[in-house]
Amino acid sequence: MSSAAISVRRYIADDGVALTADVGGYPAAPAVILSHGGGQTRHSWGTAMKRLLADGWQVINVDARGHGDSDWSPIADYRIERLAADVKLIAATLPSPPALVGASMGGAASLIAAAETGVASALVLVDVVPRLNPEGAERIIAFMRARPDGFASLDEVADAVSAYYPQRPRPRDPSGLMKNLRWRADGRLHWHWDPAFVATSQVVSEPPRFTEKLYEAAARLKVPTLLVRGMESDIVDEASIAEFRVHTPHLEVCDVAAAGHMVAGDRNDAFNDGVAGFLRRHFASTRA
C-alpha cells in the first residue's frame, strides 16, 4: 500500500460492536490513532490525517461507537471506559504502541487508554482536561439534545450549527454537513450519532466521577503528553490546566490562538503544526 492510499477497515470490539476506520500509510511505520470528539466523526480529522500521512506515519482514523459509520451499542454502552477499551483494541492490532490523538470525548478515552503501560507511545489531547468547564460541557450536550425531531433541510442544519458556533462562518454550500447526518425513515435529516449516547453522557450525569476517573488516569501517565488548547475554548481554562499538571507534571501545552473547542477545524494549520512538531520531537528516532 502506498503512503497516500487510504482504505476502510472494520474492527470488532469484544461486545460485537463494529468500529469503522480510515487507515493509511505504510503498515510498518509508527502509527497514530485519531479519536474524534462527541458528536463528530472521523471526517473531522481530514487535514490532520493528510499531514500525518505526508510525515510518514501510519494513521488509523476511527469513528467512535455510536457515531458515523460505526455500529451503535445495542445496550447503549458509551461509558468512557468502554470507549477507552475500543482504543486499546485497535492499538493491540499494531506491532508497537501507537501515538494516541484524541479530541474532547476521544481525548478522554485516549487518556484512560494511555495510562496503561504498553498501550501508547505518546498522547495528544485536543481541548480536553480531566476537569471540564461545566458550562461549556453543558452547552455541547444541550446542542446535541436540541433537535430530536431532526431537520427538514441542510439549510436548517447550517442555521443550527451557526447559532451554536458563531465563531465559524456559515458555509455557503452546506452539502459538506452530510458527513455528519443521516436520512431516517421519517424523511428528515438526523445527526449521525446514537441518541442514547447523549442521553447517557457521563459528563452531565456524573461529572465528579468522570473527573475522578480522568485524574486517576492522569496520575499514571508515563508517555509524552501534549495538550492542544483553543485559546477561545469554553471547555479548558488555566485553573484546569494547573490541576492537570499536578497529576501529570510532564504535560506540554500548545495554545492555538483564534480557536475554540473545535481546534482542528478552527485553525487546522496551527493545529497540524503543533501536533506534527510534538510527534517529530519525541519520536524522530523511531520514525520509518
N, C-alpha and C positions, 0 to 999 in steps of 0.2 A: 504494500500500500504506500503510495507516495505521501509526502508530508502534508500535501494540500487536500488529500482525499478525506471525505467525511462520510461515515456510514452510520446507520441507525442500529442500535443494539438494544436488546431487552435483557434485563437482569431480573431473576425471580427471587423474591425475598422468602424467608423461611415460613411465612404465613401465606404464601401463594400469590401475593401481590406482585404484578409485573411492573418494573420501572423502565421507562424508555429514555434512552440517552443518545446523543450525537457523539461519536467517537472519531477522533482524527489524530494524525501524527504517526510516527514510527512506533510499533509495539515495543521495541527495545529501549525507547527513550524514557527518561524520567517522566512521571505522569503528574498531571494536575486534575483534580476532581472539582468541578464547578457546581455549587448548590445554590439555587436561586432563593429569593425571599417568598414569604407567604403571599399568595395572590398573583405571583409571577409564573413564568415558565422558563424553560431553558433558553428561549429566544432572547431573553433579556441580556444574555452574555454574548451576543453575536460578535461585536467588535473585539471583546476581550479574548474570545476563543481564537479569532483570526490572528491576533497579536501573539498569543502564546504558541500557536502552531508555527508562526513565522520565526519565533525564537527557538524552535527546536524541541518543544515539549510534546509529549502525547497528552491529549486533552479528552476528558470524559465529562460531558456537559449533560446533566441529568434532570429530568422532570421529577420533582418530588411526588411521592404517593398522593393521590387525590388531586393532582394538578396536571394540566396539559394532556399529554398522551399516555401518561402512566395510569395504572388502574386506581380506582377508588377502593379503599379498605372496606370489605363487607361488614366489618364490625366497628367502623369509624374509629380505628386506632391511629390517631395522629399525635400521640404523645411525643414529646421531644426526644425521649429515649428510643422510641420506635423509629423516628426519623434518623437519629444517630446510628441505629443498627443498620439502616439501609445504606448509609455512607460507608460503614465498616464492611458491609457485604461486598460493595464494589471495590473497596480498597484491597480486600483479600484476594481478588482475582488477579492482582498485579504482582510482578516478580519482586518489587521492592516498594516500601512505603511511599505513597504519593504526597504531594503538597495538597492541602485542602483549602479551597477558597469558597467562602460562603457569605451570602448577603442576608442580613436580618434573620428570618427563620432558619435559612440554610446555614448561616453562620453559627447560630446557637447549636444546631445539630452537629456541625463540624467541630465546634469547641468540645462538646462532650465526647465525640469520637476521638479527637486528637489527644485527649487526656489519657487514653490507654496506650501503654508502651507498645511501640511497633506498628501502630496504625498509620501514622503520618510522619512525614519528614519536615513539614512546615505547616503553618496555619495562617491564613489571611481572613480577617473578619471585616466585613463591609458594613459599616454603620450599625454595629450591634455590640453591646456590652452586657455583662450579667444583670445590671440594674438599669432597666429602660426607663426613660421618662414616661410616667403613666399616662399623661395627657396625649403624648404623641402616639403611644401604642393604642390607646382607646380610639383615637381618630382613624387609624388604619382599620381597626376592626369594624368601626361604625360604617366606613365606606364599603367594606366587603359585605356587610349585612344589609346595606341600604336598598337594594333592588331585587328582592326575591322573586318578583314577577318578571324580571328580565327587561329587555329593551325592544322597541319596535324597529329601530334602525341604527345604523352605525353613527349617524349624526347625534342621536340621543346618547350613545355611549361616549362619544367625543366630548359632548357637553358635560357629562358627569365627571369625566376624568379631569377636564379643565377646571371645574369647580373645586375638585378635591386638591388638585396640584396646579395652582395658577402660575407658579414659577416657570412652568414649561409651556411654550407656545402651543396653542391648539393646532393640531395637524391640518393642513389644507386638504390632504387626502387621508381620510380616516381608515382606509382599507387595511393598513398595517395592524390595526387593532384586532383584526380577525384571528391573529395568532393567539389571542387571549380569550376568545369567545367560541361558543358552540351554538348551533341551531338546535332547538329541542322540539319535542313533539307538539308543543303549544304554538309553534310558528314564531317564536320570539328568540332573540339572542340572549344567551346567559353566559356569565363568566365561566371559565373553564374548570373552576375548582369545585370540589365536592362541598355542598353547603354544610355537611356535617363537620368538615374541617373547621369552619368558622365557629359553629355552634359549640364545639368542644375545646376551643382555644385555651390553653393553659395560661397564656399571657394575661387574659382577662379574668378567667375563673379562679386562678390561684397564683397571683403574681408573687407573693412572698416565697412560696415553694419553688416556683420557676426560677427566681433569682438565686435561691439557695442551691439549686441543682447546678446552675452555671458557675457559681463561685466555688463549689466543691470541685468541679472540673478544672477551673482556672488555677486552683492551688496545686493541681497535679501536672500542669503543663510543663513539659521539658523542651519541646521543639521551638525553634524560632517562631515568633508570633508578631504579626503586624495588624494593627487596627487602622483601616482607612475610614476617615470620618468626613462627612459632608459638613462644612462649616455652617450651613444654614439648617442643619438637621434639627428636628424636634424630638428625636429619639435619644441622642447621645449628647451629654454635656460634660463640662470639665470635672464636676464632682464625681460623676460615674466613672470617668477615666481614672481619676485618682484612686478610687476604690478598687478598680480593676488592677492597678499597678501594685497594690498591697498584696494581692494574691498572685500576680504574675509580674514580678519585678523586671523581667527581661522584655516586657512588652515594648514594641516600637509603634509609633503613631505617625500616620501620613495624613495631614489635613488637606482637604481639597476645597479651594475657595469656590464660591458661587455654585455650590452643590448642596442639595438637600438630602433626604434619606435615600433617594434613588441615585446614589453617587455615580454609578457606572453609566446611567442614562443621561444624567445632567452634564457631566464632564468626562466623557469616555476617554479623551486624550490624556488628561491628567491622571485619571484612574488607572489606565493601562500602563502609563509610565511608572507610576508608583508601585504597582503590583509586580510588573516585569523587573524593575530595578531591585526590589526586595528579593525576589527569587534568584536573580542573577548573582547578587552579592553573597547569598548564603549557599548557593548550590552550583556555582560555576565549575567546581571540580568534579561534580557528578554528572554534568550535562553530557548528552551524547553528541 
